[in-house]
Amino acid sequence: MARLIINVYFKTDEYVVEVNKYNGEGLLEESRVYEGVKQVVLSNLVVRINRQLHNQPWSLIVEAEDPVIEFKEKSLLYVYEKK
């Protein structure tokens, strides 16, 4: 099962979102940064929010068999399970 660590950094009127994708063995496969994000949409996923030691970034842990990440309209970040 893949795991995504999604770090959300708050900016004025938008987010900077860093997505790190790890394979089932815990090895980093891909890392991307999306700027100008207005909304993050998570669908059909198991999402965990652990205790945060700092308020920046805000981190989400997503587990999925085959996650898909799409950045649409230069402001909407969609993360969902491929069916």
C-alpha positions as CSV (number, residue, x, y, z in Angstrom):
1,M,0.0,0.0,0.0
2,A,1.3,3.4,-0.9
3,R,1.5,6.3,1.6
4,L,1.4,10.0,0.9
5,I,2.6,12.6,3.3
6,I,0.8,15.8,2.3
7,N,2.3,18.9,3.9
8,V,0.1,22.0,3.7
9,Y,1.8,25.4,4.2
10,F,-0.6,28.4,4.7
11,K,0.0,31.5,2.7
12,T,-2.2,34.6,2.2
13,D,-5.3,33.4,0.2
14,E,-3.6,30.1,-0.9
15,Y,-1.6,27.1,0.1
16,V,1.7,25.6,-0.9
17,V,1.2,21.9,-0.8
18,E,4.1,19.4,-0.8
19,V,3.2,15.8,-1.7
20,N,5.7,13.0,-0.9
21,K,4.7,9.5,-2.2
22,Y,6.2,6.4,-0.6
23,N,5.9,2.9,-1.8
24,G,4.8,-0.1,0.3
25,E,8.4,-0.6,1.5
26,G,8.6,3.0,2.8
27,L,10.9,4.3,0.0
28,L,10.3,7.7,-1.4
29,E,9.1,7.4,-5.0
30,E,8.1,10.9,-5.9
31,S,8.0,14.4,-4.4
32,R,6.2,17.4,-5.8
33,V,5.3,20.9,-4.7
34,Y,2.1,22.7,-5.8
35,E,1.8,26.4,-5.4
36,G,-1.3,28.6,-5.6
37,V,-3.6,25.8,-4.2
38,K,-7.0,27.2,-3.2
39,Q,-8.6,23.8,-2.2
40,V,-7.4,20.3,-1.5
41,V,-10.0,17.6,-2.2
42,L,-9.4,14.1,-0.7
43,S,-11.8,11.3,-2.0
44,N,-12.1,7.6,-1.2
45,L,-9.0,7.5,1.0
46,V,-7.9,6.7,4.5
47,V,-6.5,10.0,5.9
48,R,-4.8,10.4,9.3
49,I,-3.9,13.6,11.0
50,N,-1.4,13.0,13.7
51,R,-0.5,15.4,16.6
52,Q,1.4,18.3,15.2
53,L,4.5,19.6,16.9
54,H,4.4,22.8,15.0
55,N,1.6,24.7,13.2
56,Q,3.6,24.9,9.9
57,P,3.3,22.7,7.9
58,W,0.0,20.9,8.6
59,S,0.6,17.3,7.7
60,L,-1.9,14.7,6.4
61,I,-1.0,11.0,6.1
62,V,-2.9,9.2,3.3
63,E,-2.9,5.5,2.6
64,A,-4.2,4.1,-0.7
65,E,-3.5,1.1,-3.0
66,D,-3.1,3.3,-6.1
67,P,-3.4,7.1,-5.3
68,V,-3.9,9.6,-8.1
69,I,-2.9,13.3,-7.7
70,E,-4.3,15.9,-10.1
71,F,-3.7,19.6,-10.1
72,K,-6.6,21.2,-12.0
73,E,-7.3,24.8,-13.0
74,K,-4.1,25.9,-11.3
75,S,-5.8,26.0,-7.9
76,L,-7.5,22.7,-7.1
77,L,-5.5,19.7,-5.9
78,Y,-7.4,16.4,-6.1
79,V,-6.1,13.2,-4.4
80,Y,-8.2,10.0,-4.8
81,E,-8.0,6.3,-5.1
82,K,-7.7,4.9,-8.7
83,K,-10.4,2.4,-9.3
